[in-house]
Amino acid sequence: MTHRGRFRKVIRTIKRPYSGYLVEITCYGSNIPLITTPEHPILVARTKHMHSGPIYRGLKIEIGWIPADEVKEDYKLVYPIYTDENDIKLIKLSYTKTYPKGDPRSKYDPHIIDREIPVMEELCKIIGYYLSEGSVNIHQGSRNYRVELSFGPHESNLAKDAVDCARKLGLSAGIYKGRTSCKALIYSRHLAEFLKNEFGSNAKTKRIPRWVIDLPTNLQSKMLEGYLLGDGHQRRSNLWEATTASIDLAFGLKELGLRLGYTTSIRHYQGRDNIIRGRRVNSSDFYVVSFNGNRQERIMIRGSTVILGIRHIRRIPYSGYVYNFEVEEDQSYCTIYHTVHNCAMLGIPLVSNIHSYNSRILFPKTTFRPSQFKEMRDTLKKLLDDPEFYEQVWKYAYEKVDEWGYEHKKKELLEALEEVQK
């Protein structure tokens, strides 16, 4: 996702050697930091109290890109909320029919069996239950194809709700009550294959696919409700938490929460060894996702934007490779709660001061002395009005970045070595 709150294709990954220090920025809303080179542009908000004489006029928020090295702890990070919708009415469920060896019908070629099912609140509720408590039971060569939603023995009401949802979709379903669990069983190979392929089959691989992020919010609300009823717990009024071993699912839940108006946070915890009945058991890393419906000062939602306070910033010595993305059109991308631009703002040509080394190298046509105000103003206007000049400026910057790359420098050194040996 880009800073404009839309998905765009990554065109290429840029890799180069680097030696110096990196900037680590950790914000409220996640304990997973952004670690970046000092010149990498970050989208931030700066607040300013407005006064007219003794009268307080409110708080003004200014949003813009600044290098990571210039970000201060009293700034705010800016993160976009994805707002596009695609109201899908029907979805096709498919599976390939095959027969085991020895079956008289094995002489027939495999064939695909399709079934359409309406995308309605009941289906989304089942998906939520599946993401939290579900598994698929598929045995090749048998008729035992089913979705199992496992609840505690005291949660028979949730099992009944899942069965009712399945029956409204025209699927066969029932309840199995055991000594330690209560299961909702949905007998549908179409649904079992669909859930396994689209949403993952175990705790570490479960995920929320892109088409679900596009659904209308009333359907997403039912999905999140099913997930939290199955695997969440309410800490206090309007605050729910859920734990998952899947980073993809944690990120997807965060996006759903933001679309539904919750201030959503993700915290990562490392697994550790435990002793259970004398055996050493390794536990996996896990993620805690929180959904808060209360107003917060450190994480605010303003329209289609999240504004987050910065917890701390530190600098780390580093020597090794660093990476960057070239993204189609917008030249920006989002991490967990950080919005970053291509290094050196290559997609946004700079009108800058000649004292900036990066600007002199990358943008010589738009770099001036501090006294050249008229030239700066005229060049800025030309960048806005002349697309050909704009493209010429940023393409030159990309060529220069390639010249700084490892492969180009290696070639130059080899050529110089050959000249010396002659």
Residue pairs with C-beta under 8 A, 6 or more apart in sequence:
1 7
1 80
1 82
1 333
1 334
2 8
2 80
2 327
2 329
2 330
2 331
2 332
2 333
2 334
3 43
3 78
3 80
3 330
3 332
3 334
3 339
3 341
4 80
4 330
4 332
5 80
5 81
5 82
5 83
5 304
6 82
6 84
6 330
7 82
7 210
8 327
8 328
8 329
8 330
9 327
9 328
10 325
10 326
10 327
10 328
10 333
11 326
11 327
11 328
12 325
12 326
13 323
13 324
13 325
13 326
14 323
14 324
14 325
14 326
14 343
14 401
14 405
15 321
15 322
15 323
15 406
16 321
16 322
16 404
16 405
16 406
17 320
17 321
17 322
17 406
18 37
18 318
18 319
18 320
18 321
18 322
19 318
19 319
20 37
20 38
20 317
20 318
20 319
21 38
21 315
21 316
21 317
21 318
22 35
22 36
22 37
22 38
22 315
22 316
22 318
22 322
23 35
23 36
23 37
23 38
23 40
23 68
23 69
23 71
23 313
23 314
23 315
23 316
24 33
24 34
24 35
24 313
24 314
24 315
24 316
25 33
25 34
25 36
25 42
25 68
25 71
25 77
25 310
25 313
25 338
26 32
26 33
26 34
26 310
26 311
26 312
26 313
27 77
27 308
27 309
27 310
27 311
27 337
27 338
28 265
28 298
28 299
28 308
28 309
28 310
28 311
29 263
29 264
29 265
29 266
29 298
29 299
29 306
29 308
29 337
30 265
30 266
30 267
30 268
30 336
30 337
31 267
31 268
32 266
32 268
32 336
34 42
34 68
34 335
34 336
34 338
34 340
35 316
36 42
36 68
36 340
37 68
37 322
37 343
38 67
38 68
38 69
39 67
39 68
39 69
39 343
39 344
39 358
40 67
40 68
40 324
40 340
40 341
40 343
41 65
41 66
41 67
41 68
41 340
41 341
41 342
41 343
41 344
41 345
41 348
42 65
42 66
42 67
42 68
42 71
42 77
42 338
42 339
42 340
42 341
43 63
43 64
43 65
43 77
43 78
43 332
43 339
43 340
43 341
44 63
44 64
44 65
44 66
44 71
44 75
44 76
44 77
44 78
45 61
45 62
45 63
45 75
45 76
45 77
45 78
45 307
46 61
46 62
46 64
46 75
46 76
47 59
47 60
47 61
47 62
47 76
48 59
48 60
48 61
48 62
49 56
49 58
49 59
49 60
50 56
50 57
50 58
50 59
50 60
51 57
61 76
61 302
61 307
63 78
65 341
65 345
65 348
71 310
71 313
72 310
72 313
73 310
73 311
73 312
73 313
74 310
75 310
76 307
76 308
76 309
76 310
77 307
77 308
77 309
77 310
77 337
77 338
77 339
78 305
78 306
78 307
78 308
78 339
79 305
79 306
79 307
79 308
79 334
79 337
79 338
79 339
80 304
80 305
80 306
80 334
80 339
81 258
81 259
81 301
81 304
81 305
81 306
82 213
82 255
82 258
82 259
83 259
83 304
84 214
85 214
85 215
85 216
85 217
86 211
86 214
86 215
87 215
87 216
88 119
88 211
88 214
88 215
89 118
89 119
90 116
90 117
90 118
90 119
91 116
91 117
91 119
91 123
91 194
92 114
92 115
92 116
93 114
93 115
93 116
93 117
93 190
93 191
93 193
93 194
94 112
94 113
94 114
94 115
94 190
94 193
94 194
95 112
95 113
95 189
95 190
95 193
96 110
96 111
96 112
96 113
97 110
97 111
97 112
97 113
98 110
98 140
99 105
99 106
99 108
99 141
100 106
100 140
100 141
103 141
113 190
115 190
117 123
117 169
117 170
117 190
117 191
118 169
119 215
119 219
120 168
120 169
120 219
121 218
121 219
121 222
122 164
122 165
122 166
122 168
122 169
122 222
123 165
123 169
124 215
124 219
124 220
124 222
124 223
124 226
125 161
125 162
125 165
125 222
125 223
125 225
125 226
126 147
126 149
126 162
126 165
126 166
126 169
126 186
126 191
126 226
127 195
127 199
127 212
127 223
127 226
128 222
128 223
128 224
128 225
128 226
128 227
128 228
128 229
128 230
129 149
129 158
129 162
129 184
129 226
129 227
129 229
129 230
130 147
130 149
130 195
130 199
131 199
131 206
131 208
131 223
131 226
131 227
131 230
131 231
131 249
132 226
132 227
132 228
132 229
132 230
132 231
132 232
132 242
133 149
133 150
133 151
133 230
133 231
134 147
134 148
134 149
134 150
134 195
135 147
135 148
135 150
135 201
135 202
136 146
136 147
136 148
136 192
136 193
136 195
136 196
136 201
137 144
137 145
137 146
137 147
137 148
137 192
138 144
138 145
138 189
138 192
138 193
138 196
139 145
145 187
145 188
145 189
145 192
145 193
146 185
146 186
146 187
146 188
146 192
147 185
147 186
147 188
147 191
147 192
147 195
148 183
148 184
148 185
149 158
149 159
149 162
149 183
149 184
149 185
149 186
149 230
150 181
150 182
150 183
151 158
151 159
151 181
151 182
151 183
151 184
151 230
152 181
152 182
153 177
153 178
153 179
153 180
153 181
153 182
155 182
156 175
156 177
156 182
158 184
158 229
158 230
159 175
159 182
159 183
159 184
160 175
160 184
162 173
162 184
162 186
163 173
163 174
163 175
163 184
163 186
166 172
166 173
166 184
166 186
166 188
166 191
167 173
171 186
171 187
171 188
171 191
172 186
172 187
172 188
173 184
173 185
173 186
173 187
174 184
174 185
174 187
175 182
175 183
175 184
175 185
176 182
176 183
176 185
177 183
186 192
198 209
199 206
199 207
199 208
199 209
200 206
200 207
200 246
200 248
200 249
203 244
203 245
203 246
203 284
204 245
204 246
204 284
205 246
205 248
206 244
206 246
206 248
206 249
207 246
207 248
207 249
207 252
208 248
208 249
208 252
208 253
208 255
208 256
212 220
212 223
212 252
212 256
213 252
213 255
213 256
213 259
217 259
217 260
220 256
220 259
220 260
221 260
223 256
224 253
224 256
224 257
224 260
224 291
227 242
227 253
228 240
228 242
228 291
231 242
231 243
231 244
232 240
232 241
232 242
233 240
233 241
233 242
234 240
235 241
237 294
238 292
238 293
238 294
239 290
239 291
239 292
239 293
239 294
240 290
240 291
241 288
241 289
241 290
241 291
242 253
242 288
242 289
242 291
243 286
243 287
243 288
243 289
244 250
244 253
244 286
244 287
244 289
245 284
245 285
245 286
245 287
246 287
247 268
247 287
250 266
250 287
250 289
251 266
251 336
253 264
253 289
254 264
254 265
254 266
254 289
254 336
257 264
257 289
257 291
258 264
258 301
258 306
261 293
261 301
262 291
262 292
262 293
263 292
263 294
263 296
263 299
263 300
263 301
263 306
264 289
264 290
264 291
264 292
265 289
265 290
265 292
265 299
266 287
266 288
266 289
266 290
266 336
267 287
267 288
267 290
268 285
268 286
268 287
269 285
269 286
269 287
269 288
270 285
271 282
271 283
271 284
271 285
271 286
272 283
273 280
273 281
273 282
273 283
274 280
274 281
274 283
275 281
292 299
297 309
298 308
298 309
299 306
299 307
299 308
299 309
300 306
300 307
300 308
301 307
306 337
308 337
324 342
324 343
325 333
325 342
326 342
327 333
327 342
330 347
331 341
331 342
331 346
331 347
331 348
332 339
332 340
332 341
332 342
332 347
333 339
333 340
334 340
341 347
341 348
343 401
344 358
344 362
344 397
344 401
346 362
346 394
346 397
346 398
346 401
347 394
348 394
349 363
349 366
349 383
349 390
349 393
349 394
349 397
350 359
350 362
350 363
350 366
350 367
351 363
351 366
351 367
351 368
351 376
351 379
351 380
351 383
352 359
352 363
352 366
352 367
352 368
353 359
353 367
353 368
353 369
353 370
354 360
354 367
354 368
354 369
354 370
355 370
356 367
359 366
359 367
360 367
361 400
362 396
362 397
362 400
362 401
363 393
363 396
363 397
364 396
365 379
365 392
365 393
365 396
366 379
366 383
366 393
368 375
368 376
368 379
382 389
383 389
383 390
383 393
384 390
402 408
